[in-house]
Amino acid sequence: MSELLDNKEAATKAVVDWMTKKSKTKTKFYFKDFSKIFPDDKPRAIKKVVNTLVSDGVLEYWSSGSTTMYGLKGSGIQHESEGEE
């Protein structure tokens, strides 16, 4: 496991910074997109970090029914239109 994944605060900051930078064009990401942040790590180690971020409320799951994606909590069109009829 890389040093970045070993340090929870650094990993969280790396994920949030990367997603914030990309949020101008998209707000939901596939799991495989996180391998760009942690290119030297195995998928299982990355999945543990991403799931921890979901548990901590930093990220949230979004599902279309067939695909699960991840996004920053409270961001995206889904949240902007919530409560509208």
PERA-V748843 format. One record per pair of residues at least 12 apart in sequence whose ideal C-beta (glycine too) atoms are under 6 Angstrom apart, sorted by sequence separation. I is the first residue (numbers start at 1). J is the second residue. D is the distance in Angstrom with one decimal. If there is no record, write none. Layout:
I	J	D
I	J	D
This chain:
34	46	5.3
60	73	4.7
34	50	5.8
57	73	5.8
18	37	5.3
14	37	5.5
28	62	5.3
5	41	5.5
2	40	5.1
11	49	5.2
2	41	5.3
30	69	5.9
5	45	5.6
29	69	6.0
28	69	4.0
29	70	5.4
28	71	4.6
1	45	5.1
5	49	5.7
27	71	5.1
27	75	5.0
27	76	3.6
19	72	5.3
